[in-house]
Amino acid sequence: MFNPDRVRAVYSGRKGCMCGCKGKYTYAKQFQAEATENRGYQVTDDEVNDRVVRQMVAKVEKFVREGQVDEVMVDSDWFAVDMENDRTYCVYFAD
């Protein structure tokens, strides 16, 4: 469904605000500089993990494929799902 090589970042957190106060963002190494520019402050190395990004993409695809989502939200540069267990997962695409 998604090309993980074009995924800039992923988010996992509780439903509601996705500013980072209720969850965690993880960034792909190849898009660290772009993410820093978009965010407006440094994306540090401890926020970068290609393995976690790929795992989250696979998890979101599985949830959608198996119909385990409460709600799907789509925009031109992100795809998010709200789960029945009060979690939100979001995949952000590179520019």
C-alpha positions as a printed NumPy array, in Angstrom:
array([[  0.   ,   0.   ,   0.   ],
       [  2.678,   2.539,   1.03 ],
       [  6.201,   2.797,  -0.297],
       [  8.27 ,   2.879,   2.922],
       [ 11.111,   4.594,   1.033],
       [  8.858,   7.67 ,   0.674],
       [  7.792,   7.782,   4.333],
       [  9.286,  10.77 ,   6.149],
       [  7.974,   9.981,   9.638],
       [  5.473,   8.002,  11.669],
       [  3.482,   8.857,  14.776],
       [  2.069,   6.627,  17.486],
       [  0.057,   8.006,  20.384],
       [ -3.228,   8.359,  22.186],
       [ -6.198,   9.751,  20.279],
       [ -6.525,  13.503,  20.19 ],
       [ -3.751,  15.994,  19.673],
       [ -0.847,  14.827,  17.474],
       [  1.583,  17.595,  18.438],
       [  3.684,  15.015,  20.265],
       [  2.23 ,  15.566,  23.731],
       [  0.286,  12.281,  23.601],
       [  2.69 ,  10.182,  21.561],
       [  5.97 ,   9.884,  19.729],
       [  7.248,  10.777,  16.28 ],
       [  9.95 ,   8.694,  14.637],
       [ 11.744,   9.908,  11.513],
       [ 13.432,   8.159,   8.587],
       [ 17.148,   8.9  ,   8.357],
       [ 17.042,   9.947,   4.693],
       [ 14.473,  12.651,   5.526],
       [ 16.015,  13.939,   8.771],
       [ 17.163,  17.24 ,   7.231],
       [ 13.805,  17.779,   5.474],
       [ 11.946,  16.997,   8.695],
       [ 14.114,  19.489,  10.58 ],
       [ 13.251,  22.169,   8.032],
       [  9.525,  21.355,   8.101],
       [  9.389,  21.204,  11.878],
       [ 11.416,  24.35 ,  12.416],
       [ 13.899,  22.894,  14.889],
       [ 16.44 ,  20.059,  14.886],
       [ 15.284,  16.463,  14.481],
       [ 17.907,  14.743,  16.614],
       [ 19.458,  11.331,  16.001],
       [ 17.511,   9.783,  18.888],
       [ 14.289,  10.581,  16.988],
       [ 15.504,   8.754,  13.859],
       [ 14.964,   5.018,  13.389],
       [ 14.379,   3.476,   9.954],
       [ 13.415,   0.125,  11.482],
       [ 10.624,   1.662,  13.573],
       [  9.373,   3.633,  10.557],
       [  9.13 ,   0.454,   8.461],
       [  7.459,  -1.468,  11.31 ],
       [  4.862,   1.265,  11.813],
       [  4.077,   1.379,   8.079],
       [  3.557,  -2.402,   8.101],
       [  1.391,  -2.15 ,  11.228],
       [ -0.872,   0.543,   9.744],
       [ -1.225,  -1.426,   6.499],
       [ -2.155,  -4.561,   8.48 ],
       [ -4.739,  -2.714,  10.584],
       [ -6.397,  -1.291,   7.468],
       [ -6.265,  -4.578,   5.567],
       [ -7.831,  -6.457,   8.492],
       [-10.474,  -3.777,   9.162],
       [ -9.263,  -3.085,  12.7  ],
       [ -9.609,   0.697,  12.525],
       [-12.253,   3.003,  13.965],
       [-11.557,   5.854,  11.562],
       [ -9.266,   6.586,   8.62 ],
       [ -8.061,  10.123,   7.965],
       [ -6.257,  11.022,   4.746],
       [ -4.516,  14.134,   3.496],
       [ -2.153,  14.684,   0.583],
       [  0.926,  14.162,   2.749],
       [ -0.263,  11.895,   5.573],
       [ -2.459,   8.891,   6.342],
       [ -3.767,   8.267,   9.868],
       [ -5.919,   5.674,  11.594],
       [ -7.718,   5.841,  14.916],
       [ -7.958,   2.506,  16.653],
       [-10.607,   1.108,  18.983],
       [ -7.954,   0.907,  21.728],
       [ -7.696,   4.73 ,  21.92 ],
       [ -4.53 ,   4.888,  19.774],
       [ -3.717,   6.916,  16.662],
       [ -1.103,   5.907,  14.121],
       [ -0.029,   8.247,  11.35 ],
       [  2.288,   7.876,   8.361],
       [  3.782,  11.087,   6.909],
       [  4.996,  11.125,   3.312],
       [  8.044,  12.973,   2.008],
       [  7.536,  16.089,  -0.12 ]])
